[in-house]
Amino acid sequence: MNIVIIDDEPKARNLLEILVKENCPQISQIFKAEDLLSGVTLIKKHSPVVVFLDIEMPRYSGLEIFNFIDSSNYNFEIIFTTAYNEYAIKAFELSAIDYLLKPLRADKIKEAIAKALNSIGKAYINKKLDELQKSLKSANFKKIGLPVADGIKFVNFEDIILLKADGMYTRVSILNSAEIIISKPLKHFVELLEPISTFYRPHRSYLINLIYIKEYSKKDGGYIVMDTNETVSISKDKKEEFLTIVQNIG
């Protein structure tokens, strides 16, 4: 299996090559390029399974890769290598794009390659990249990428009704759509959606969108009823906080 490394910094290219060779025996050949266009040439010639791609490079950004290559003709995963700030990392996560923060670490590289190899052919990388570009251009993120069996489903925040913990999985209830089961714990989404003010965690097993609250019942110790008629528990230590929040909605 081949990989391509595209980075304008020689030290970064060489370090990544060494770390991949030492930690990823399933990779047979590594090809390196110092700019995007040279990297595109390597991709077309060697058909890599994974492309490590820097974002900030002279002349062309790594985000412009599909301006020079038809993604439908190539089957590879992209792992961005970046020194971006927290704001940009949030965009990566919401778009379900894999990334490695510089300085690079061996364990993270090994994990990222294993994940990428498992995702080949399922992720619609051009669609994810399009969502990433939109997110990076705006501080007002509007969508989240949810990895499903046959690809990525992009959902508007405002269409998510609730998320429910199911062991190491999360069940996502979406407006006018079937429930989706995601192979990530609820904690992942709690952290990811924290900046979105309409989401609230009334119980360790639930993250709800306050937009879809139908009623609050004091019966049986108190619980929430959503527009879908699904009932949501409230932790004892959250009741006062929750009631304060809902009384100030509007």
ZIVENPE-V289536 format. One line per field, one symbol per residue. burial: # if it has 9 or more other C-alpha atoms within 8 Angstrom, else .. Layout:
burial=???
This chain:
burial=.#######....#..##.###..#..#..#######.###.##...#########.#...##..##....#...########.....##############..#.#.###.##..##.##.####..##.###.##......######..##.###...#######.#######.....###..##...#.#......#####..####...##.#.....#####.....####..##..#........
